[in-house]
Amino acid sequence: MTYIAMENPKQEENLVSLYTSSPENLHLTKEMNQITLNDEPHIVLERSVEEVEEIIAYKFKNPNLLQQAFTHSSFEEKCTSYERLEYIGDAALNLLIATEHFLNYPDLPPGKLTRLRATNVDTEKLARVAIKYNLHDYLRHDKPLLKGQVEEFRDAIMEYPLHSTGLVDAPKVLADIVESLIGAMYIDGNFSMNIIWQVVKNLLQPLITPEKLEIHPVTKIIELCQKNGLKVKFVDSWEETGEVEVHVDGKLVGKGKFNGKKLVAINRAAHNAYLQVVKNLSAKKTTDDYPCDENLVSLYTSSSEMNQITLDDETHIVPERSVEEVEKIIAYKFKNPNLLQQAFTHSSFEENCASYERLEYVGKKQI
């Protein structure tokens, strides 16, 4: 996968100036709180810098970006924390994964592309990365409860090798570390996607593929009940008991409890209810695998034709004049005019047409 750096020098210069200084002007903005090397205390130890660089297989030109990436706001008053790096890292990561999926799965509809991307960049997935490489060991913080939260999460995910689909509560700070680290590399690499992609891809392994993408437990129980003509109801007593119940046709079929976060309790209740309902159904019904995935995917227009974006002799090509007019408007010359055709084709145009939905999906992450 190849990425092209920003072609607008002024735009790139403005972005870089937020974080780095030119050779002629070595001061940084007050907002970034002097992240150049200096003699102030609390600089990441050289050994720690080298250890993290070895873990991620990336050598920083500015090691203090790495320092900032591992500095929590609780560390000390007025410290330069990782929050801004987390922000830019989150955006860069979403674009990287969206582009990877768009290129690797040409027949995947936008809805499933979105779910696939979301699962590969959510809090649990990124927290697993931090645990895998022990990145939390390098975090500068003053959070006494963090160690216990990390150990609890580490134990919980043992039951789910790839992803729990919402059944486990992941400490957000673990995901923050990974996003801020990606942000630091993105800035250190002069905002080049090419430079950081292979590093990020290796860190995130194993990436979740369409074949491994699990269906959300709430969706599973609702779809199962709909198929079998059953009425499902969630009963919320979380504020009082930390529990959520699932009733099917008026009978309790599943409970979920988690005092720390209501959503986890809901997901656990749905998961337990699903298992119980499957067990209660007749052998004939349970052998028919419910079409949850297909039902979800059918919400979106999907076919192999959606990716016919190469030049061909098919009809409905944008007239040459229209292509030239749009190119003039946007001041960009397309190497493949059929990409422009697809960008201006609505799914209502004709049956099995290559509409703009997949381009819209990846375009959102570019903005």
N, C-alpha and C positions, 0 to 999 in steps of 0.2 A: 504494500500500500504506500502510495506516494502522496505527500502533501506539499503544497506550494506556499511559501512564506508570503506575507503581505507584500503586495506590489506597490502600495502607496507609501513612499518613504516618509512623508510627513506624518501619516497615521502611525507608522511604526515608531518614528522618533518620539511622538507624543506619548505613546504607551511606555516605551523604554524609559523615558525620562521620569516616570513615576517610581522607578525602581533602581535604575543604574545611573551613573554619571559619565559624562563624556571625558576623554583624556584631558581636555582643556579645562574642565570644571569638575573637580573631584568631590564637590559637596553634594549631598543628597537632599531631597525635600525633607522638611520638618516632619511631614506626615509619615514618612518611612522611618523616622527616628534613628538616623545614622546607622545603616546596616553595613557600611563599609568597615573593613578591618581597622581596629583601633586598640588602644590599651585599656579600655574600660573592662570591668569585671563581667562575668557571666557569658563570655564568649565560649562557644562550644569547644571543648578540648580537642586538640589535634587528633588524638587517638579516636575519639568518638566520630569526628568527621570522616576519618579514613575508614572506620568500620562501617558506617552507613553507606559511604560511597562504594565500598566493596560489596555490600549486600545488594544494592540496586544496580551495580555495574555502570555507574555514571560518575564522572569526575567534575566537580563544580569549579567553575572559574572564580566564583565569588562564594567562598565557604560560609559567609555570614547569611546568605540566603537559606542555607541549610540550618543554621542556628535559628533563624526566625521560624522556619517550618516546624521546628520541634520546641517552640516556646508557647506554653499555654498562658492565657491572660491572668491566671491565678499565680503565676510564678513570682512576680513582684510588681509593685505599683509602677505604673507608667512604662511597663516593658512593651517592646514591640512584639506582639503576639502573632500567631499564625493566621489570624482571621482573614486578612486580605489575601494572603496566599491561598487559603482554602477557597475563597470566592473564585479566584481566577482558575485555580486547579479544577474545581467542580465543572466550570464551563468548558475547559479544555478537554477534560476526560469525557464529558458527554458528547462532544463533537468527534473525538477520536473513536469512541465505541460506535456511535451512530454511523460514521463513515465506513468503519470496518464491516458492520453488519449489512449496510446497503450494498457494498461491493461483493461480499461473500455469499449473500443469500438473495440472488436476483428475483426469485419467485415469491419471496415472503411478503405478504401484504403489510401495509402500514401499521395496522393494529398490533399484529404480532411482533413487528419490528420494535414498536414502542415498548411492549412488555418485555421483550428480550433485552433491550438496552437498559430499561429500568432495573431489571433484576441483576444485571452485571455491574451496576454502579450504585446500588442502594447501600444503606448503612451497614446491613449485615455482611454483604459481599466485601466491602472495603474493610470492615472490622476484621474479617477473616484474614485479609492480606496483612494487616498490622500484627495479628497474632502469629501468623505463619513465620514472619521474619523478625518477630520480637521488636518491632519498631517502637512500641510503647516504652521499652527500656531506656530509650534515648530522649524521652519527653521531659522537658523542664517544666515542673508544675508544683502546685501546692494543693493537691487534691487527695486528702487522706483516704478517701473511699475508693479511689481508682483501682488500687491493687486487688481489692476484693471483687470489684465489678469485672475486672479482666479475668480473674480465675473462674468466676461463676460463668462467664460467657464461654471461656475455653472448655469448661466441662460440658456445658449445654450443647455445644455444636458437635460433640463427639457422636451424638445420635444421628446427626444429619451431615454426612460427609461433604455434600455440595452446597446445599441451601435449605433452610428450614421453612421457607415460604411464610414467614411471619410468626412462627411458633416460638421463636427465641428473641429475647430483647438484647440488642447489641448496643454497647456503650458508644454513644455518638462520637466521643472524643477519639476513639480508635479510627473511625472513618475520617474524621477531620485531619488526623495526622497524614493519612495517605493522600487526601486531596491537597493539603498544603504542600506536601512533598512534590506532588506533580506540578503544582503551581510554581514552586521554586525552580524546578528543572525547566519549565516552560519559559520562565523569565531568564534564567541563566543561559539557556540556549537561544536567546534572542527571539523568542516567540516562534520558534520553528517546530512545527508538528513532526517533521521528519526526524528531528534529533531525538525527541522524547518518545515517539511511538513504540519503538522496539523495547525500550526500557519499561514502559507502562504495560505493554502486552505481556512481557515476561513476569512482571509483578503480579498481574491479575490471574495468571494461570492457576487452576484450570478455568477458562472462560466457559460460561454456560451456553450451550448450543440450543438450537430449536428443539432438538430431540430430547434434551435434558430439561427443558423449561417446564417447571411444575405449574399446575393450575392452583390459583389461590384457594384456600380452604373454604372461604365463604362462597365463592363462585361454585365450587364443587358441590356443596350441600344444596344450594339453591337449584342448580341445574339438575341434580339427581332427583330432587323432589318434584320439579316441574315435569320431568319426563314420566314420572310414575304417578302423577296426579295427586301429589301430597301437598299439604299446606305447611309451610315452615314459618316459624316465628321466633325471633330472638327476644329473650326476656332479660332486661338489664337491671342488675342489682349491684353493679360494680362499686358504686359510691359507698354502699353500706358493707358489702361483704368481699369485694374484690372479685366477684364471680359474674359470669354471664351464662345464661342457660339457652339451649335451643330446644324448642318444642315442635314436634311434627304431628300434625293431626291431633293436637291437644295433649300429646304425651311427651314427657321429658325424655330426650334421647341423648343429650350431651351437655356437659358442663365444661367451662374453662375458667381457670383462676390464675390471676397474676396481679398482685397488688401494685407493681411498679408502673404498669402501663395498660390502659383499658383495651387498646387495640390488640395486644397480645392475648388478653383474656378472650376477646371475641374470636380471634383466629383459632385458639385452642378449643373453644366450645364448638366451633364449626367443624373442626377436624374430628373431634370425638363423636360428634353427631353423625358425620358422614360415615364413619366406620360402623356405627351402630345401625344406621339405616340400611347400609349394604348388607349387614348381617341379618337384618330382619326381613329383607325382601326374599321372595321366592328364588329358588335356584335358577329358574329360567330368566328372571329379571337380572340377577346378579351376573349371569354369564354374558349378558348383552352390555358391552362396555358403553356407558352413556357418552353421547357425542358432545361433551362439554367444549372441547377444543374447537371442533368444527362449528359449533354454534357461535362461539366467540368470534372466530375468524370470519364467519359469514356476515358479520356486521360490517365488514369492509369488503371492497371489491378486490378480488384476488384471482390472478391467473398468470400463466407463463407469459402471456402476451403483454403483461404490464411492463416487462423489461425489454421490449423490442425497441431499443433506442438507437440502434445502429442504422446507418443509411441503407435503404432498400428501395424497391420499386413499388411498394404498397401505395394505395391511394390515401387520401387525407393528409398528404404532406403539406406543410405550411407553404403557401405560394412564395416564390422567390422574393417577390416585392414585399410581402409581409415580413419575411425574415430580415430583409435589408432594413425595413422601417424600424423594426424593434431593435435591431443591432445599433442603428443610428441613435435611437432614443436612449439606450443604456450605455452607449459608447463602449461596446464590447463585440468583438468578432468571433462567432462560434466556429470552432473546427468541425463540430458535428451539429449541423442545423436541426437534426431530428431531436436533439435534446431540447431545443427551443420549441419544436412542435409539441413534444410531450408536456412541456411546462405550460402550454396554453390549451391543453385538451382536457375537458371535463369528462367525468365518467359517464355522463348522460349523452355524450356525443354519438356513440354507437356501441353496440354490444361487443364486448371483448376488446375495446380500444385500449391503447396504452395511455392511461390518464396521468394527471400530474400528482397523484397521491403519494407515490414513493419519493418523488423529487421534493414535494412539500415536506415530507418527514425529515429528510436530510437537510433541507434548506433551513428549517427551524433552528437547527443546531449551529448553523453558520452565522445566524444573526446575533 
